[in-house]
Amino acid sequence: MKQTRGFTVVLAVTTLFTGAPDVQARGATPSDADGEVTFTAGLTVQCGDTLTTHTRLTHDLHCPSSAPFALQLDGDGIVLDLGGYTIRRTGPENRNSQGIVIARGRMVRNGTVRGFGSGITTTIGAGPLNVRLHELALLDNGAGVYDRASPGNFLITNSRLNGNGSGLSSEFDASNGNFDVRSSLFTHNGTAMLGDFHSIDVLDSTFTSNGRVFLCWESNIRIRSSTIAWNDAVGSIPNDPGFRLCRQMRFENTLIANNAAFAPATDPVWNPLNLSMLDTLAVRNGTGLEAAAGTIYIDGNTFYGNASGLTLSDRAGFPYTSLTGIVRGNQFLANDGDGLRVQPPSIPTVLNNLALGNAGFGIYAPTAFDGGGNVARGNTAGDCVGIVCAMY
């Protein structure tokens, strides 16, 4: 628990490993993570084996980094239960080393994969693959989960990804699919999630002490009922000069608190085609949120005690579009810069917002449509520009 200028920030992680309901990946066949399966005892399993039946390990595996893989799954619908044991890389670090390779299979669960170039990965050309990863610890890998399939659809539940270069990522220009994340914890990763021809859907998860939480490159990303706190940056949404495009960035009922920045200094503005933020609390972050988008839906959020509040502007490049949409029912409170700034010539509709005690303007929106009902007072540079605000 951390006290933050009158707000109490609580990182609720009690559901990460207990009591989470079973859930299903988009397009995946229904599965029960703890369902009864007749396992082959893993007494004779060795590094480099290919498994073609349901298998439960009975011991740790220490596998050389020079081997093609630690284990491979190659059987329709099979489950690998690690039995609470660890598969660990031995020998020098090797970015090409692979922990568990999934050519065919349904689930990997209940154990640790540590120290490989790719902790869990699929094979190029495989697909469609619908894979459940449940109650896993993916630690200190180059990539925790690395998809090479087309499509590769992952449901990741009650898992911990720590110390990886990237938590979730994929083969450049050679794979596509979905990462659905439920009740999981991401800590101390370089980039927790990279969306490149993979959509990402996150629910009830926690991201803390990562370099950045997401890179939305060619993706749709949705983060719901989650906590993003004490990271170097919340995320990157570049304005790619090629064909890649973050089509949708969406937050719902999420806490974004005490991060050093919303975006890295090298790429400080988010450039999604569509940005939505609903019922989200942004508290005491080291920068404000700057977004250059096509359409926006910003509703019911609170920006409190940040270096600045929310800045909106037109999205340059391809596809160019003047920013439109709704900014409604938000609170901009005690930020060190402006509360809400809409850069001309953007034309969102601004209505029913409250701006109090910001060090810059309360609401600066000279080209926005005035939807009425805005209230501002006690803002150092002025209360409202471009729209009419009431004191109460």
Secondary structure by P-SEA (a helix, b strand, c coil): ccccccbbbbbccccccccccccccccccccccccccccccccccccccccccbbbbcccccccccccccbbbcccbbbbbccccccccccccccccccbbbcccccccccccccccccbbbccccccbbbbbcccccccccccbbbccccbbbbbccbbbcccccccccccccbbbbbbbcbbbbccccccbbbccbbbbbcbbbbcccccccccccbbbbbccccccccccccccccccccccccbbbbccccccccccccccccccccccbbbbcccccccccccbbbbccbbbbcccccccccccbbbbbbcccccccbbbbbccccccccccccbbbcccbbbbbcbbbbcccccccbbbcccccccbbbbccccccccccbbbbcc
